[in-house]
Amino acid sequence: MDANSFILKIVAAEYVRDMILRLTFNDGCIKICDFAPLATKGVCTKLRNLDYFKNFKLDPFSVDWNNEIGFAPEYLYEIGQAA
């Protein structure tokens, strides 16, 4: 596979605490992502409700909340801290 055709995906996600998830990407990297800074505007404010936040699912590429909120895996990879 050509490196330019690699599609980054989240293959596992685990709730850590507060608004933090541990994300495993298909390149083997594990990142810790804090979603609190992202939950300040618009529909993303729903993430402040921890019951809603904990009710995430994985879609074919990333983390999804009720088909309402999702973030590109590349963005989460960039903002995440190495685990």
C-alpha distances in whole Angstrom, upper triangle without the diagonal:
4,6,8,7,7,11,13,15,19,19,22,25,29,32,34,37,38,35,33,30,27,24,21,17,14,13,16,19,22,24,28,28,32,32,36,36,34,36,39,39,39,37,35,39,39,37,40,41,40,40,38,35,35,34,31,28,24,23,19,18,21,25,27,31,33,31,33,31,27,25,22,20,19,23,23,21,23,26,26,27,26,27
4,5,5,7,11,13,16,20,20,24,27,30,33,34,37,38,35,33,30,28,24,22,18,15,14,17,19,23,24,28,28,32,32,36,35,33,36,38,38,38,37,35,39,39,37,40,41,40,41,38,36,36,35,32,29,26,24,21,19,22,25,28,32,34,31,33,31,27,25,21,19,18,21,23,20,21,25,25,27,25,27
4,5,5,9,11,14,18,19,22,24,28,31,32,34,35,33,30,27,25,22,19,16,13,12,15,16,20,21,25,25,28,29,32,31,30,33,35,35,35,35,33,36,36,34,37,39,38,39,36,33,34,33,30,28,24,23,20,18,20,23,26,30,32,30,31,29,25,22,19,17,15,18,20,17,18,22,22,23,22,24
4,6,9,11,14,18,20,23,25,29,31,32,35,36,32,30,28,26,22,21,17,15,14,17,18,21,22,25,25,28,28,32,30,29,32,34,33,34,33,31,35,35,33,36,38,37,38,36,33,34,33,29,27,24,22,19,17,19,23,25,29,31,28,29,27,24,21,17,16,14,17,19,17,17,21,22,24,23,25
4,6,10,13,16,18,21,24,27,30,32,34,35,32,30,27,25,22,20,16,14,13,17,18,21,22,25,25,28,28,32,31,28,31,34,33,33,32,30,34,34,32,35,37,36,37,34,32,32,31,28,25,22,20,17,15,17,21,23,27,29,26,28,26,22,20,16,15,14,17,19,17,18,22,22,25,24,26
4,6,9,13,14,18,20,24,27,28,31,32,29,26,24,22,18,16,12,10,9,13,14,17,18,22,22,25,25,29,28,26,29,32,31,31,30,28,32,32,30,33,34,33,34,31,29,29,29,25,23,19,18,14,12,15,19,21,25,27,25,26,24,20,18,14,12,12,15,16,14,16,19,19,21,20,22
4,6,10,12,15,17,21,24,26,28,29,26,24,21,20,16,14,10,9,9,13,14,16,17,20,20,23,23,26,26,23,26,29,28,28,27,25,28,28,26,30,31,30,30,28,26,26,25,21,19,15,14,11,9,11,15,17,21,23,21,22,20,17,15,11,9,9,13,14,12,15,18,18,20,20,21
4,7,9,13,14,18,20,22,25,26,22,20,17,16,12,11,7,6,7,10,11,13,13,16,16,19,19,23,23,21,23,26,26,26,25,23,26,26,23,27,28,27,28,25,23,23,23,19,17,13,13,11,7,9,13,15,19,21,20,21,18,15,12,9,6,7,10,10,9,12,14,14,16,16,18
4,6,9,11,15,18,20,22,23,20,18,15,14,10,9,6,6,8,10,11,12,12,15,15,18,18,22,22,20,22,25,25,25,23,21,24,24,21,24,26,24,25,22,20,20,19,15,13,10,9,7,5,6,9,12,16,18,17,19,16,13,11,9,6,8,11,10,9,13,15,14,16,16,17
4,6,7,11,14,16,19,20,17,15,12,10,7,6,4,6,9,10,10,9,10,12,12,15,15,19,20,18,20,23,24,24,22,19,22,22,19,22,23,21,21,20,17,16,16,13,11,8,9,8,6,5,7,11,14,17,16,18,15,12,11,10,6,9,11,9,9,13,14,12,15,14,15
4,7,11,14,16,19,21,19,16,13,11,8,6,6,6,9,9,10,10,12,14,14,18,18,22,23,21,23,26,27,27,24,22,25,24,21,24,24,22,22,21,18,17,16,13,11,8,9,8,8,8,9,12,16,18,18,20,18,15,14,13,10,13,15,13,12,16,17,15,17,16,15
4,7,10,13,16,18,16,14,10,8,6,5,7,9,12,11,11,9,11,12,13,16,16,20,22,20,21,25,26,26,24,21,23,22,19,22,22,19,19,18,16,14,14,11,10,7,10,11,10,9,9,12,15,17,18,19,17,15,15,15,12,15,16,13,13,17,17,14,16,15,14
4,7,9,13,14,13,10,6,6,5,6,9,12,14,13,12,10,10,10,10,13,13,16,19,17,18,22,23,24,21,18,20,19,16,18,18,16,16,15,12,11,11,9,8,8,11,13,12,9,7,11,12,15,16,18,15,13,13,14,12,15,15,12,13,16,15,13,14,14,13
4,6,10,12,11,9,5,5,7,9,12,15,17,15,14,11,11,10,10,12,13,16,19,18,18,22,24,24,22,19,20,19,15,17,17,14,14,14,11,9,11,9,10,10,14,16,15,13,10,13,14,17,18,19,17,16,16,17,15,18,18,14,15,18,17,14,15,15,12
4,6,8,8,6,5,6,9,12,15,18,20,18,17,13,12,10,10,11,11,13,17,16,16,20,22,23,20,17,18,16,13,14,14,11,11,12,9,7,9,9,11,12,16,19,18,14,11,13,13,16,18,19,16,16,16,18,17,19,18,15,16,19,17,14,15,16,13
4,7,8,6,5,6,10,13,16,20,21,19,17,13,12,9,10,10,12,13,16,17,17,20,23,24,22,19,19,18,15,15,15,12,13,15,11,10,13,13,15,16,19,22,20,17,14,16,16,20,22,22,19,18,18,20,18,20,19,16,17,19,16,13,13,14,12
4,6,5,7,10,13,16,19,23,24,22,20,16,14,11,11,9,11,11,15,16,15,18,21,23,21,18,17,17,13,12,13,9,12,13,10,9,13,14,16,18,21,24,23,19,16,18,17,20,22,22,19,19,19,22,20,22,21,17,19,20,17,15,15,16,14
4,6,9,12,15,18,21,25,26,24,22,18,16,12,11,8,9,8,12,13,12,15,18,20,18,15,14,14,10,9,10,7,11,12,9,9,13,14,17,19,22,25,23,19,16,17,16,19,21,20,18,18,18,21,20,22,20,17,19,20,17,15,16,18,17
4,7,10,13,16,19,22,24,23,20,17,14,10,8,6,5,6,9,10,9,12,15,17,15,12,12,11,8,8,9,7,10,10,7,8,12,11,15,16,19,22,20,16,13,14,13,16,18,17,14,14,14,17,17,19,17,14,16,17,14,13,14,17,16
4,7,10,13,16,19,21,19,16,13,10,7,6,4,6,8,11,11,12,15,18,19,18,14,15,15,11,11,13,10,13,13,9,10,13,12,14,15,18,21,19,15,12,14,14,18,19,18,15,15,14,16,15,17,15,12,14,15,12,10,11,13,12
4,6,10,12,16,17,16,14,10,8,6,5,7,8,11,13,13,14,17,19,21,19,15,17,16,12,14,15,12,14,13,10,9,12,10,12,12,15,17,15,12,10,12,13,16,18,18,15,13,13,15,13,15,14,10,12,14,12,9,11,12,11
4,7,10,13,15,13,10,7,6,5,6,9,11,14,16,16,17,21,23,24,22,19,20,20,16,17,18,16,17,17,13,12,14,12,13,13,16,17,15,12,11,14,16,19,20,20,17,15,14,15,13,15,14,11,11,14,12,9,9,10,8
4,6,10,11,10,8,6,5,6,7,11,12,15,17,16,18,21,23,24,22,19,21,20,17,19,20,18,19,18,14,14,15,12,12,10,13,14,12,9,9,12,15,18,19,19,16,14,12,13,10,12,12,9,9,12,11,8,10,10,9
4,7,8,7,6,4,7,9,11,14,16,19,20,19,21,25,26,27,25,22,24,24,20,23,23,21,22,21,18,17,17,15,14,11,14,13,11,10,11,15,17,20,20,22,19,16,15,14,10,12,14,11,9,13,14,11,12,10,10
4,5,6,5,6,8,11,12,16,17,21,21,20,22,25,26,27,25,22,25,25,22,24,25,23,24,23,20,19,20,16,15,12,13,12,9,9,11,15,18,21,20,22,19,15,14,12,8,10,12,10,8,12,13,11,13,11,12
4,5,7,9,12,15,16,20,20,24,25,23,25,29,29,30,28,25,28,28,25,28,29,27,27,25,23,22,22,18,16,13,14,11,10,11,13,17,20,23,22,24,21,18,16,14,10,11,14,13,11,14,17,15,16,14,15
4,6,9,11,15,17,20,22,25,25,24,27,30,31,31,30,27,30,30,27,29,31,29,30,28,25,24,25,21,20,16,17,15,13,14,16,20,23,26,25,26,24,20,18,15,12,12,15,14,11,13,16,14,15,13,14
4,7,10,13,16,19,21,25,25,24,27,30,31,32,30,28,30,30,26,29,30,28,29,27,24,23,24,21,19,17,18,16,14,15,16,20,23,26,26,27,24,21,19,17,13,14,16,14,11,15,16,14,14,11,11
4,6,10,12,16,18,22,22,21,24,27,29,30,28,25,28,28,24,26,28,26,27,26,22,22,23,20,19,17,18,17,15,14,16,19,22,25,25,26,23,20,17,16,12,12,14,12,9,11,13,10,10,8,8
4,7,10,13,16,19,20,20,22,25,27,28,27,23,25,25,22,23,25,22,24,23,20,19,20,18,17,15,18,17,15,14,14,18,20,24,24,24,21,18,16,16,12,13,14,11,9,12,12,9,8,6,6
4,6,10,12,15,16,16,19,22,24,25,24,20,22,23,19,20,22,20,22,21,17,17,19,17,17,15,18,18,15,13,13,17,19,22,23,23,19,17,14,14,11,12,12,8,7,9,9,5,5,5,5
4,7,10,12,14,14,16,19,22,23,22,19,20,20,16,18,19,17,19,19,15,15,17,15,17,16,19,20,17,14,13,16,18,21,22,22,18,16,14,15,13,14,13,9,9,11,9,5,5,6,6
4,6,9,10,10,13,15,18,20,19,15,16,17,13,15,17,15,18,17,13,14,16,14,15,15,17,19,16,13,11,14,15,19,20,19,15,13,11,13,11,12,10,7,8,10,7,5,6,9,10
4,6,7,8,10,13,15,18,17,13,14,15,11,12,14,13,16,15,11,13,16,14,17,17,19,21,19,15,13,15,15,19,20,19,15,14,13,15,14,15,12,9,12,12,9,7,9,12,12
4,6,5,6,10,12,14,13,9,10,11,8,9,12,11,14,13,9,12,14,12,15,16,18,20,17,14,11,13,12,16,17,15,12,11,10,13,13,15,12,9,12,13,10,10,12,15,15
4,5,5,8,11,13,13,10,9,11,8,7,11,11,14,13,10,13,16,15,18,19,21,24,21,17,15,16,15,18,19,17,14,14,13,16,17,18,15,13,16,16,12,12,14,17,18
4,6,6,10,13,13,10,10,13,10,10,14,14,18,16,14,16,19,17,20,21,22,24,22,18,16,17,16,20,20,18,14,15,13,16,17,17,13,12,15,14,11,12,14,18,19
4,6,8,10,10,7,8,11,9,10,13,14,17,15,12,15,17,15,18,18,19,22,19,16,14,14,14,17,17,14,11,11,10,13,14,15,11,11,14,14,11,12,15,18,20
4,6,8,8,5,5,7,6,6,10,11,14,12,10,14,15,14,17,19,20,23,21,17,15,14,13,15,16,13,10,12,12,15,17,18,15,14,17,17,14,15,18,21,22
4,7,9,7,5,9,9,9,12,14,17,15,14,17,19,18,21,22,23,26,24,20,18,17,16,18,19,15,13,15,14,18,20,20,17,16,20,19,16,18,20,24,25
4,7,6,6,9,10,11,14,16,18,16,15,19,19,19,21,22,23,25,23,20,18,17,16,17,17,14,12,14,14,17,20,21,17,17,21,20,18,20,22,26,27
4,5,6,8,10,12,14,17,18,15,15,19,19,18,20,22,22,24,23,20,18,16,14,15,15,11,10,13,14,17,20,21,18,19,22,22,20,22,25,28,29
4,5,6,8,10,12,14,15,12,12,16,15,15,17,19,19,22,20,17,15,13,11,12,11,8,7,10,12,16,19,20,18,18,21,22,20,21,24,27,28
4,5,6,8,10,12,14,11,10,14,14,13,16,17,18,20,19,16,13,12,10,12,12,9,7,9,10,14,16,18,15,15,18,19,16,18,21,24,24
4,5,6,8,11,13,10,10,14,15,15,18,20,21,24,22,19,16,14,12,14,15,11,10,13,14,18,20,21,18,17,21,21,18,19,22,25,26
4,5,6,9,10,7,8,11,11,12,15,18,19,22,21,18,15,13,9,11,13,10,9,12,14,18,20,22,19,18,22,23,20,20,23,26,26
4,5,7,9,6,5,9,10,10,13,16,17,21,19,16,12,11,9,11,13,11,9,11,12,16,17,20,17,15,19,20,17,17,20,22,22
4,6,9,8,7,10,12,13,17,19,21,24,23,19,16,15,12,14,17,14,12,15,16,19,20,22,20,18,21,22,18,18,20,23,23
4,6,5,6,9,10,12,16,19,21,24,24,20,16,15,12,13,16,14,13,16,18,21,22,25,22,20,23,24,21,21,23,26,25
4,5,5,6,8,11,14,17,20,23,23,19,15,14,12,14,17,16,14,16,18,21,21,24,22,19,22,24,21,20,21,23,22
4,5,5,6,10,13,17,19,23,23,19,15,14,11,12,16,15,14,16,19,22,22,25,24,21,24,26,23,22,24,26,24
4,6,5,8,11,14,16,20,20,17,13,11,8,9,12,11,11,13,16,19,20,23,21,19,22,24,21,21,23,25,24
4,5,6,10,13,15,19,18,14,11,10,7,10,13,12,10,12,13,17,17,20,18,16,19,20,18,17,19,21,20
4,6,9,12,15,18,18,15,11,11,9,11,14,14,13,14,15,18,18,21,20,17,19,22,19,18,20,21,20
4,7,10,13,17,17,14,10,9,7,8,11,12,12,13,15,18,18,22,20,18,21,23,21,20,22,23,22
4,7,10,13,13,10,6,6,5,7,10,11,9,10,12,15,14,18,17,15,17,20,19,17,20,21,20
4,6,10,11,8,6,5,6,8,9,11,11,10,12,14,14,17,17,15,17,20,20,18,21,22,21
4,7,7,6,5,6,9,10,10,13,12,10,11,12,11,15,16,13,15,18,18,17,20,20,19
4,5,6,6,6,9,10,9,12,11,9,11,11,11,14,16,14,16,19,19,19,22,22,22
4,6,9,10,13,14,12,15,14,12,12,11,11,14,16,15,16,19,20,19,22,22,22
4,7,9,13,15,13,15,13,10,10,8,7,10,12,11,12,15,17,16,19,19,20
4,6,10,13,11,13,11,7,7,7,5,9,10,9,10,13,14,13,17,17,18
4,7,10,10,11,9,6,7,9,8,12,12,9,12,15,14,13,16,18,18
4,6,6,7,6,5,8,10,11,14,14,12,15,18,17,16,20,21,21
4,6,6,5,7,10,13,14,17,16,15,18,20,19,18,21,23,23
4,5,7,9,13,15,17,20,19,18,21,23,22,22,25,27,26
4,6,7,11,13,15,18,18,17,20,22,22,22,25,27,27
4,7,10,13,16,19,17,17,20,22,21,21,25,27,27
4,7,10,13,15,14,13,17,18,17,18,21,23,24
4,7,9,12,11,10,13,15,14,15,19,21,21
4,6,8,7,7,10,11,11,12,16,18,19
4,5,5,7,9,10,11,12,16,18,19
4,5,5,6,9,10,10,14,15,16
4,6,5,6,9,10,13,14,17
4,5,5,6,8,12,14,16
4,5,5,6,9,11,13
4,6,5,8,9,12
4,6,8,10,13
4,7,10,12
4,7,9
4,6
4
